[in-house]
Amino acid sequence: MRKPRDFDAELKALEDKAKELKTRKVQQLGELVIATGADAFSAEELAGALIVLAETKDATKREAWARRGAAFFQARSRRNAPAPQRDINSDPSQQGSTQPSSGSTGEA
């Protein structure tokens, strides 16, 4: 005879996993705020900026913001990568540069 499933235990495990993921997400959002230097703003300013971002329907602006975000993460990963993993063909003066490669002036 097969052992019956313990649905209560499985549900509890899933709830614990969901809680852990939510906690990790909140922690990572806080780390992102600090890494971008946005921790210098008040909570009200950050909330207002995020509301504007969430309400923005202009695809061009959203794509520009996404490119800047991707460039931010790529620059951070290059700075944090051990020397053997870095691109040895890249210009050393350009390593760690946070300037967008799209030629934008930084205004979004």
Secondary structure, DSSP 4 states (H G I P E B T S, - for coil): -PPPP-HHHHHHHHHHHHHHHHHHHHHHHHHHHHHHTGGGS-HHHHHHHHHHHHH---HHHHHHHHHHHHHHHHHHHHHHS-GGGS-TTS-GGGTT--S-TT---S--
